[in-house]
Amino acid sequence: MAGSYGVPFLRGSGRPAFVLPARRHGRGVSSKRARETSRSEMNWLSPDSKFMQAWNNLTDAIVINILMLVTSIPVVTIGAALSAGQTATRKMLIGQGHVARNYFAAFKENFARATILWVVYLLVGAGLAYSWVVLQITPLLIPKIAVTILWVIGFEWVFALQARFDNPPTRTMANAYIFGVSYFPATLALAAIDAVYFGLFVYLWFKLPQLLFLLVVLGYGSMLSLHVPIQEYVLRKYTGQAFSTHVQEDEWSVKDHRHDGE
């Protein structure tokens, strides 16, 4: 996948048509409008229409989410699932390859390093959860808030960078904080997307559990469809590619090279 990135740390009947002005023969104009309406109705069902592209992206995002759920069952594999979801979503949005094939190829490629990263975030996250729930000690409040913010900043970027660049886990983690702080508005946008999703999850859990299954099916895989364009916009200067949903082939990949810092 691609390159060294310089982060400081992709018609008809044969007869002539003749329609008189509307004020004299409205029927001819009506027929023309009917044909245009019919053509318009057919266009939105065309495979190239924005509606069908959005529909295909939605169904593919659901497939990605299901794949992420299944491959996350052992828990320790969640990091690889997150990285694979990033890659599969990016390629889905630019129209490259088959969703499942892209997902499993990325899962295999990222498994070792993404798992190391996930174990670190899992342990720190578990410690934070314990401190918030059990350790109700006032002097610890500010440190808990600070560490939680750092955890969120890193989490929003680390698996995207693992999916996109070929670096050791320590470098990837350091770069996640560099990106997270340097592009803080983008980090806030990513965190807001996640906060809305998990807030909705909690609300449905207590208030409308009958709708919870629908949210689970849409899942975090669908949220990646919102994450990836933001992250790719930030990463464009390092990947050498401007992200576009109109690109049909993404032959260039960043993982062919390493970044050794500047």
Stockholm file with secondary structure:
# STOCKHOLM 1.0

chainA/1-262         MAGSYGVPFLRGSGRPAFVLPARRHGRGVSSKRARETSRSEMNWLSPDSKFMQAWNNLTDAIVINILMLVTSIPVVTIGAALSAGQTATRKMLIGQGHVARNYFAAFKENFARATILWVVYLLVGAGLAYSWVVLQITPLLIPKIAVTILWVIGFEWVFALQARFDNPPTRTMANAYIFGVSYFPATLALAAIDAVYFGLFVYLWFKLPQLLFLLVVLGYGSMLSLHVPIQEYVLRKYTGQAFSTHVQEDEWSVKDHRHDGE
#=GR chainA/1-262 SS CBCCCCCCCCCCSSSCCCCCCTTTCHHHHHHHHHHHHHHHHHHTTSTTSHHHHHHHHHHHHHHHHHHHHHHTTTSTTHHHHHHHHHHHHHHHHTTCSCHHHHHHHHHHHHHHHHHHHHHHHHHHHHHHHHHHHTCCCGGGHHHHHHHHHHHHHHHHHHHHHHHHCBCCHHHHHHHHHHHHHHTHHHHHHHHHHHHHHHHHHHHHHHTCGGGHHHHHHHHHHHHHHHHHHHHHHHHHHHHTCCCCTTCCCCCCCBTBSBCCCC
#=GC SS_cons         CBCCCCCCCCCCSSSCCCCCCTTTCHHHHHHHHHHHHHHHHHHTTSTTSHHHHHHHHHHHHHHHHHHHHHHTTTSTTHHHHHHHHHHHHHHHHTTCSCHHHHHHHHHHHHHHHHHHHHHHHHHHHHHHHHHHHTCCCGGGHHHHHHHHHHHHHHHHHHHHHHHHCBCCHHHHHHHHHHHHHHTHHHHHHHHHHHHHHHHHHHHHHHTCGGGHHHHHHHHHHHHHHHHHHHHHHHHHHHHTCCCCTTCCCCCCCBTBSBCCCC
//
